[in-house]
Amino acid sequence: MIFSKQWWRAALIRALKTVAQAAVGLIPAAATITEVDWLTVAGCALLAGLVSLLTSLAGLPELD
């Protein structure tokens, strides 16, 4: 079943990894840590996580 507990666990782990990767990728765009636009970083990272969850609807290879 696509929305089993196992599916949600795998999809959320994948989404959290994507959120972290997106956030880390955006931080170096500022010259110093005090110049980081944290709202933009958070927004982009959360959007990446949502896209990851939607992509997981197509299937998760780790559950095959």
N, C-alpha and C positions, 0 to 999 in steps of 0.2 A: 504494500500500500504506500502511495507516494507521501502521505502526510503522517506517517508513523512517528513514534517517539524517536526512533533511530534516524529517520530522515531529518527531523527538526534539529537533532543534535549535530549531525554532520553539516547541515546547511548553516546553522548558526556559528559553528566553529569556522567554517569557510568564510562567512561574512565578517566575523571579528578579525580574522587574519587580513582580509581585504581592507577593512577600516584602518587597521594599524599601518598597513603598507601605504595607503593613500595619505595618511597623516604624516608619516615619516618622509614621504616624497615631497610634500608641500613645505615643510619647515625650512629647508635650505634656501627657499626663494627669498628670504629676508637676510639682510646683512648681519643682524645680530638677533639673539633670542628675544630681546625686548621689542623688536620691530615686527615680530611675527603677528599676523592678523589671525588670532586664534579662532574667531568666529568663522572666517572663511575656511580655515583648516578643518574645523569641526563639521561645517556644512558639506564640504566636498567629501570628507571621509565617510560621513553618514550616507550621503548619496551613493557612494561606491559600495557601501554595505547593502543598501537596498537593491542596487543593481545585481549584486552577487546573489542575494536571495531570489530575485526574479530569474536569474540565470539558472539557479539550482532547480527550478521547475522543469527544466529540460532534462534533468537527470544528474545524478551524482555518481561518478565512476566508483567511488569508494564503497558504494552500497550494492554494486553488481555482484 
